[in-house]
Amino acid sequence: MKLWVDADAAPRDVKDVCLRAAERLKLDTVLVANQRLQVPVGYAHVTSVRVEGGPDVADRYIVDNSAPGDVAVTADIPLAALLVPKGVVVIDPRGEEYTAESIGERLSIRDFMDGLRGAGVETGGHAAYGSREKQAFANALDRTLTRALRRR
C-alpha cells in the first residue's frame, strides 16, 4: 500500500500532515508534481516524483502507478474520478472522501461550475485553508489510513 499526494496544488499543511503520517506508519508515500519538490531530510518513507509539465501529466502518473488499496490525496475531482473505480481510496485536502457513490455527482457539479466560470459568472470558491481544515484533513487521513492498513 502507498500514499499518493497530488502535490502540485496541495497546501503545505497537507503535505506536512502526509509526511508525518508516512513516517509514523512507515508507509511508502509519493509526492507527485510537475515541479521540483524537496523532501525534507529524515523522511525515509517519502519520495518525490517530478513529471514533465503539461495538463494532467501528474494525474496520469498517479493513475498509471497506483494500485487497488492505495490511498491518494487530491483536490482534483477528475483525477479522483479515475482513481475511485480503480479501488484507490481518495480524500481531498479538506478531509472529504470521494466514494463510488459520490464521485459522479461531484464531477457533474465541478463541470457545471466550470461551465459557469467559462461563461463569465463569478462562482466564488473555497474559503481560505486554515487550522480547522488542516485538523479535519489530519483526522480524515488518520481514519482512512487506519482503515486501509487493516484491509491489507
Helices and strands as residue ranges (DSSP letters): E 3-6, H 12-25, E 29-33, E 46-50, H 57-65, E 71-73, H 77-83, G 84-86, E 89-91, E 97-98, H 103-118, H 131-151
